[in-house]
């Protein structure tokens, strides 16, 4: 076979591999920027959730609902004391927190 064919195939593969590497580098940069952006909001979220410490709360995540007493907030984690024990909830997955209605206390809330 003609060596020009091998060179053409080799050069085509090199171009594709270089484009893939460039795309991977761009994606890594985007992920770093997103991570830094989330961390800037971390302190704000921690401070917002701290108002619920010591109160009976209903915590809504994307796939669950928990009821208990908020104990502490540290490093993007909420410690929640429930009827069955202590649970750690990542603040990134919390969609809503509300204080448990005072007139509607049930056995599900431990104090």
Backbone as a printed PyTorch tensor [residue, N CA C, xyz], in Angstrom:
tensor([[[  0.8330,  -1.1920,   0.0000],
         [  0.0000,   0.0000,   0.0000],
         [  0.8750,   1.2520,   0.0000]],

        [[  0.2970,   2.3110,  -0.4500],
         [  0.9890,   3.5730,  -0.5650],
         [  1.1870,   4.1810,   0.8320]],

        [[  2.3840,   4.6360,   1.1750],
         [  2.6200,   5.2430,   2.4930],
         [  1.8020,   6.5210,   2.7140]],

        [[  1.3940,   7.1780,   1.6780],
         [  0.5860,   8.3960,   1.8190],
         [ -0.7650,   8.0850,   2.4620]],

        [[ -1.2990,   6.9130,   2.1890],
         [ -2.5810,   6.5120,   2.7930],
         [ -2.4160,   6.3510,   4.2970]],

        [[ -1.3210,   5.6920,   4.7120],
         [ -1.0600,   5.5100,   6.1390],
         [ -0.8630,   6.8580,   6.8440]],

        [[ -0.1560,   7.7480,   6.1980],
         [  0.0760,   9.0740,   6.7830],
         [ -1.2380,   9.8390,   6.9020]],

        [[ -2.0970,   9.7550,   5.8910],
         [ -3.3880,  10.4550,   5.9320],
         [ -4.2640,   9.9100,   7.0640]],

        [[ -4.2870,   8.5960,   7.2220],
         [ -5.0840,   7.9870,   8.3000],
         [ -4.5120,   8.3810,   9.6570]],

        [[ -3.1820,   8.3220,   9.7890],
         [ -2.5270,   8.6780,  11.0330],
         [ -2.7920,  10.1380,  11.4110]],

        [[ -2.6890,  11.0380,  10.4600],
         [ -2.9260,  12.4600,  10.7250],
         [ -4.3800,  12.7190,  11.1060]],

        [[ -5.3110,  12.0180,  10.4590],
         [ -6.7320,  12.1760,  10.8010],
         [ -6.9950,  11.7400,  12.2370]],

        [[ -6.4150,  10.6150,  12.6190],
         [ -6.5790,  10.1400,  13.9980],
         [ -5.9560,  11.1140,  15.0020]],

        [[ -4.8210,  11.6730,  14.6660],
         [ -4.1690,  12.6390,  15.5600],
         [ -5.0360,  13.8770,  15.7690]],

        [[ -5.6560,  14.3520,  14.6990],
         [ -6.5300,  15.5250,  14.8110],
         [ -7.7160,  15.2150,  15.7220]],

        [[ -8.3280,  14.0510,  15.5580],
         [ -9.4690,  13.6670,  16.3850],
         [ -9.0540,  13.5440,  17.8470]],

        [[ -7.9220,  12.9180,  18.1080],
         [ -7.4430,  12.7540,  19.4830],
         [ -7.1330,  14.1020,  20.1130]],

        [[ -6.5250,  15.0040,  19.3710],
         [ -6.2140,  16.3320,  19.9090],
         [ -7.4840,  17.1120,  20.2200]],

        [[ -8.5130,  16.9900,  19.3930],
         [ -9.7840,  17.6690,  19.6540],
         [-10.4430,  17.1050,  20.9060]],

        [[-10.3610,  15.7900,  21.0800],
         [-10.9420,  15.1740,  22.2710],
         [-10.2250,  15.6430,  23.5280]],

        [[ -8.9130,  15.7450,  23.4780],
         [ -8.1430,  16.2280,  24.6300],
         [ -8.4890,  17.6740,  24.9560]],

        [[ -8.6620,  18.4890,  23.9250],
         [ -9.0190,  19.8850,  24.1420],
         [-10.4030,  19.9830,  24.7770]],

        [[-11.3390,  19.1580,  24.3120],
         [-12.6870,  19.1550,  24.8820],
         [-12.6530,  18.7220,  26.3340]],

        [[-11.8520,  17.7000,  26.6560],
         [-11.7320,  17.2430,  28.0410],
         [-11.1510,  18.3370,  28.9290]],

        [[-10.1700,  19.0580,  28.4400],
         [ -9.5700,  20.1450,  29.2110],
         [-10.5920,  21.2620,  29.4450]],

        [[-11.3860,  21.5750,  28.4260],
         [-12.4120,  22.6070,  28.5830],
         [-13.4540,  22.1770,  29.6040]],

        [[-13.8670,  20.9170,  29.5570],
         [-14.8660,  20.4200,  30.5130],
         [-14.3220,  20.4440,  31.9380]],

        [[-13.0460,  20.1160,  32.1090],
         [-12.4340,  20.1630,  33.4390],
         [-12.4150,  21.5960,  33.9630]],

        [[-12.1130,  22.5430,  33.0980],
         [-12.1080,  23.9470,  33.4970],
         [-13.5060,  24.4040,  33.8920]],

        [[-14.4960,  24.0030,  33.1370],
         [-15.8790,  24.3740,  33.4550],
         [-16.2940,  23.7800,  34.8000]],

        [[-15.9080,  22.5390,  35.0670],
         [-16.2530,  21.9140,  36.3430],
         [-15.5980,  22.6370,  37.5070]],

        [[-14.3530,  23.0680,  37.3380],
         [-13.6720,  23.8080,  38.4020],
         [-14.3700,  25.1300,  38.6610]],

        [[-14.7600,  25.8180,  37.6020],
         [-15.4560,  27.1040,  37.7570],
         [-16.7870,  26.9000,  38.4660]],

        [[-17.5350,  25.8660,  38.0850],
         [-18.8210,  25.5890,  38.7360],
         [-18.6330,  25.2640,  40.2080]],

        [[-17.6040,  24.4850,  40.5250],
         [-17.3380,  24.1130,  41.9160],
         [-17.0280,  25.3560,  42.7470]],

        [[-16.2090,  26.2620,  42.1930],
         [-15.8840,  27.4960,  42.9040],
         [-17.1310,  28.3550,  43.0890]],

        [[-17.9860,  28.3940,  42.0730],
         [-19.2160,  29.1910,  42.1620],
         [-20.1280,  28.6410,  43.2560]],

        [[-20.2420,  27.3070,  43.3430],
         [-21.0770,  26.7090,  44.3870],
         [-20.5150,  26.9920,  45.7660]],

        [[-19.2040,  26.9800,  45.9050],
         [-18.5990,  27.2170,  47.2080],
         [-18.8380,  28.6450,  47.6820]],

        [[-18.9380,  29.5890,  46.7480],
         [-19.2240,  30.9650,  47.1500],
         [-20.5960,  31.0500,  47.8040]],

        [[-21.5510,  30.2630,  47.3330],
         [-22.8830,  30.2460,  47.9190],
         [-22.9840,  29.3670,  49.1420]],

        [[-21.9290,  28.6240,  49.4480],
         [-21.9360,  27.6900,  50.5680],
         [-22.1580,  28.4110,  51.8900]],

        [[-21.4070,  29.4650,  52.1410],
         [-21.5440,  30.1810,  53.4030],
         [-22.9280,  30.8080,  53.5290]],

        [[-23.4610,  31.2870,  52.4210],
         [-24.7910,  31.8870,  52.4480],
         [-25.8380,  30.8390,  52.8250]],

        [[-25.7330,  29.6550,  52.2470],
         [-26.6820,  28.5850,  52.5510],
         [-26.5290,  28.1300,  53.9950]],

        [[-25.2930,  27.9890,  54.4630],
         [-25.0660,  27.5970,  55.8550],
         [-25.6930,  28.6060,  56.8050]],

        [[-25.5050,  29.8860,  56.5130],
         [-26.0610,  30.9270,  57.3830],
         [-27.5880,  30.9230,  57.3440]],

        [[-28.1660,  30.6590,  56.1970],
         [-29.6220,  30.6290,  56.0820],
         [-30.2240,  29.4770,  56.8790]],

        [[-29.5720,  28.3390,  56.8580],
         [-30.1000,  27.1570,  57.5310],
         [-29.8890,  27.2540,  59.0440]],

        [[-28.9070,  28.0210,  59.4880],
         [-28.6200,  28.1350,  60.9230],
         [-29.7900,  28.7090,  61.7170]],

        [[-30.7010,  29.4220,  61.0670],
         [-31.8540,  29.9710,  61.7890],
         [-32.7930,  28.8740,  62.2830]],

        [[-32.6460,  27.6590,  61.7470],
         [-33.5060,  26.5530,  62.1430],
         [-32.8950,  25.6800,  63.2450]],

        [[-31.6910,  25.9830,  63.6840],
         [-31.0490,  25.1650,  64.7130],
         [-31.8640,  25.2310,  66.0020]],

        [[-32.1410,  24.0490,  66.5620],
         [-32.9110,  23.9420,  67.7960],
         [-34.4090,  23.9030,  67.5770]],

        [[-34.8620,  24.0190,  66.3450],
         [-36.2890,  24.0180,  66.0440],
         [-36.6820,  22.7150,  65.3570]],

        [[-37.9430,  22.3360,  65.5410],
         [-38.4750,  21.1900,  64.8140],
         [-38.7540,  21.6240,  63.3840]],

        [[-38.2350,  20.8700,  62.4290],
         [-38.3080,  21.2770,  61.0320],
         [-38.7750,  20.1330,  60.1450]],

        [[-39.2720,  20.5190,  59.0030],
         [-39.5500,  19.5860,  57.9220],
         [-38.5520,  19.9280,  56.8180]],

        [[-37.7310,  18.9570,  56.4370],
         [-36.6860,  19.1550,  55.4340],
         [-37.0870,  18.3750,  54.1960]],

        [[-37.1750,  19.0660,  53.0900],
         [-37.5500,  18.4430,  51.8240],
         [-36.3120,  18.3520,  50.9400]],

        [[-36.0040,  17.1420,  50.4870],
         [-34.9620,  16.9580,  49.4930],
         [-35.6560,  16.6130,  48.1890]],

        [[-34.8750,  16.3160,  47.1690],
         [-35.4720,  16.0370,  45.8710],
         [-36.2450,  14.7210,  45.8440]],

        [[-35.9170,  13.7990,  46.7430],
         [-36.6080,  12.5130,  46.7140],
         [-37.1260,  12.0550,  48.0720]],

        [[-37.0790,  12.8980,  49.0880],
         [-37.5240,  12.4780,  50.4180],
         [-37.9590,  13.6910,  51.2350]],

        [[-38.6390,  13.3850,  52.3300],
         [-39.0270,  14.4110,  53.3010],
         [-38.6660,  13.8840,  54.6740]],

        [[-38.0010,  14.7070,  55.4850],
         [-37.5980,  14.3060,  56.8250],
         [-38.1320,  15.3030,  57.8280]],

        [[-38.4750,  14.7920,  58.9910],
         [-38.9660,  15.6330,  60.0650],
         [-38.1010,  15.3870,  61.2830]],

        [[-37.6550,  16.4620,  61.9080],
         [-36.8270,  16.3350,  63.0970],
         [-36.3520,  17.6870,  63.5800]],

        [[-35.4350,  17.6480,  64.5290],
         [-34.8810,  18.8650,  65.1050],
         [-33.5130,  19.1220,  64.5060]],

        [[-33.3240,  20.3130,  63.9830],
         [-32.0230,  20.6890,  63.4140],
         [-31.0470,  20.8940,  64.5610]],

        [[-29.9240,  20.1790,  64.5020],
         [-28.9430,  20.2320,  65.5810],
         [-27.7890,  21.1680,  65.2370]],

        [[-27.2210,  21.0080,  64.0400],
         [-26.0920,  21.8570,  63.6520],
         [-25.9580,  21.9080,  62.1380]],

        [[-25.1930,  22.9060,  61.6770],
         [-24.8790,  23.0600,  60.2530],
         [-23.3810,  23.3050,  60.1590]],

        [[-22.6890,  22.3800,  59.4770],
         [-21.2410,  22.5060,  59.3120],
         [-20.8270,  21.9910,  57.9490]],

        [[-19.9940,  22.7340,  57.2660],
         [-19.3960,  22.3100,  55.9980],
         [-20.4110,  21.7440,  55.0240]],

        [[-21.5080,  22.4510,  54.8170],
         [-22.5270,  22.0780,  53.8460],
         [-23.3380,  20.8470,  54.2590]],

        [[-23.3520,  20.4980,  55.5390],
         [-24.1160,  19.3650,  56.0490],
         [-25.0060,  19.8190,  57.1950]],

        [[-26.2440,  19.3790,  57.1790],
         [-27.2060,  19.6430,  58.2490],
         [-27.3420,  18.3740,  59.0710]],

        [[-27.1620,  18.4890,  60.3900],
         [-27.3850,  17.3650,  61.2920],
         [-28.8130,  17.4690,  61.7940]],

        [[-29.5950,  16.4270,  61.5310],
         [-31.0090,  16.4160,  61.8690],
         [-31.2780,  15.2650,  62.8280]],

        [[-31.8240,  15.5710,  63.9990],
         [-32.1690,  14.5520,  64.9920],
         [-33.6200,  14.1560,  64.7480]],

        [[-33.8160,  12.9100,  64.3020],
         [-35.1580,  12.4070,  64.0050],
         [-35.5850,  11.4100,  65.0640]],

        [[-36.7820,  10.8970,  64.9060],
         [-37.3140,   9.9070,  65.8440],
         [-36.4740,   8.6310,  65.8380]],

        [[-35.9500,   8.2740,  64.6690],
         [-35.1850,   7.0390,  64.5330],
         [-33.6950,   7.2170,  64.7790]],

        [[-33.1960,   8.4200,  64.8770],
         [-31.7740,   8.6630,  65.1090],
         [-31.3170,   9.9630,  64.4910]],

        [[-30.0250,  10.0510,  64.2650],
         [-29.4230,  11.2530,  63.6970],
         [-29.1690,  11.0380,  62.2110]],

        [[-29.4760,  12.0650,  61.4210],
         [-29.2460,  11.9970,  59.9820],
         [-28.4430,  13.2100,  59.5520]],

        [[-27.5420,  12.9840,  58.5930],
         [-26.8020,  14.0700,  57.9600],
         [-27.3860,  14.3000,  56.5800]],

        [[-27.6830,  15.5610,  56.2800],
         [-28.2840,  15.8980,  54.9960],
         [-27.3880,  16.9230,  54.3210]],

        [[-27.0090,  16.6480,  53.0700],
         [-26.1920,  17.5660,  52.2980],
         [-27.0590,  18.7390,  51.8530]],

        [[-26.6020,  19.9500,  52.1190],
         [-27.3940,  21.1390,  51.7910],
         [-27.6030,  21.3160,  50.2980]],

        [[-26.7570,  20.7170,  49.4660],
         [-26.9290,  20.8260,  48.0190],
         [-28.2080,  20.1440,  47.5530]],

        [[-28.6920,  19.1670,  48.3180],
         [-29.8640,  18.4010,  47.9120],
         [-31.1510,  18.8480,  48.5920]],

        [[-31.0670,  19.8330,  49.4520],
         [-32.2600,  20.3360,  50.1310],
         [-32.9600,  21.3390,  49.2260]],

        [[-34.2580,  21.0980,  49.0000],
         [-35.0130,  22.0330,  48.1720],
         [-35.8390,  22.9860,  49.0280]],

        [[-36.1570,  22.5640,  50.2710],
         [-36.9930,  23.4110,  51.1120],
         [-36.8430,  22.9950,  52.5660]],

        [[-36.8510,  23.9780,  53.4580],
         [-36.8780,  23.7190,  54.9010],
         [-37.9520,  24.6130,  55.4830]],

        [[-38.7620,  24.0310,  56.3440],
         [-39.7340,  24.8760,  57.0280],
         [-39.8860,  24.4170,  58.4690]],

        [[-40.1950,  25.3730,  59.3290],
         [-40.4070,  25.0450,  60.7340],
         [-41.6890,  24.2450,  60.8510]],

        [[-41.6450,  23.2250,  61.6840],
         [-42.8040,  22.3670,  61.8550],
         [-43.9400,  23.1830,  62.4520]],

        [[-45.1560,  23.0630,  61.9100],
         [-46.2880,  23.8410,  62.4460],
         [-46.4940,  23.5520,  63.9290]],

        [[-46.6200,  24.5720,  64.7320],
         [-46.6780,  24.4130,  66.1940],
         [-47.9240,  23.6980,  66.6790]],

        [[-49.0520,  23.9420,  66.0550],
         [-50.2900,  23.3350,  66.5160],
         [-50.4890,  21.9120,  66.0380]],

        [[-49.6210,  21.4150,  65.1810],
         [-49.8160,  20.1050,  64.5740],
         [-48.6960,  19.1300,  64.9110]],

        [[-48.1740,  19.1850,  66.1310],
         [-47.0990,  18.2610,  66.5000],
         [-47.5990,  16.8520,  66.5760]],

        [[-46.8020,  15.9460,  65.9920],
         [-47.1060,  14.5320,  66.0320],
         [-45.9640,  13.7960,  66.6930]],

        [[-46.0790,  12.4960,  66.8230],
         [-45.0110,  11.6870,  67.4070],
         [-43.8050,  11.5850,  66.5100]],

        [[-43.9120,  11.9920,  65.2460],
         [-42.7960,  11.8600,  64.3110],
         [-41.6560,  12.7930,  64.6440]],

        [[-41.9270,  13.8370,  65.4630],
         [-40.9000,  14.8010,  65.8000],
         [-40.3740,  14.4970,  67.1840]],

        [[-39.0480,  14.3110,  67.2730],
         [-38.4540,  14.0660,  68.5860],
         [-37.8510,  15.3540,  69.0940]],

        [[-38.0210,  15.5960,  70.3660],
         [-37.4440,  16.7970,  70.9370],
         [-36.6460,  16.4510,  72.1670]]])
